[in-house]
Amino acid sequence: MINKVIVLGGGSAGFMAASALKMKLPGLLVSVIRSKDIGIIGVGEGSTPVLSRFLHAYLRVGWRKFIDIANPSWKLGLKFI
């Protein structure tokens, strides 16, 4: 039986993978190894409804908690020239 998982990489995918593992297997010891030299990379341009469902339905992160912690930027529209 697997008791411990190590996720390499602390980017969006690494933290989402670690969160999903803990949601499905709460007793599993999950560690994320990330570089202290690589700062936060602002992502979100490709955020789709699938990401929202993953965060709010699957992981059950409430909207208010998400906004308070993530302090997101809100895009009101795009214009391609």
Buried (B, 14 or more C-beta within 10 A) or exposed (E): EEEEBEBEBBBEEBBBBBBBBBEEEEEBEBEBEEEEEEEEEEEEEEEEEEEEEBBBEEBEBEEEEBEEEEEEEEEEEEEEE
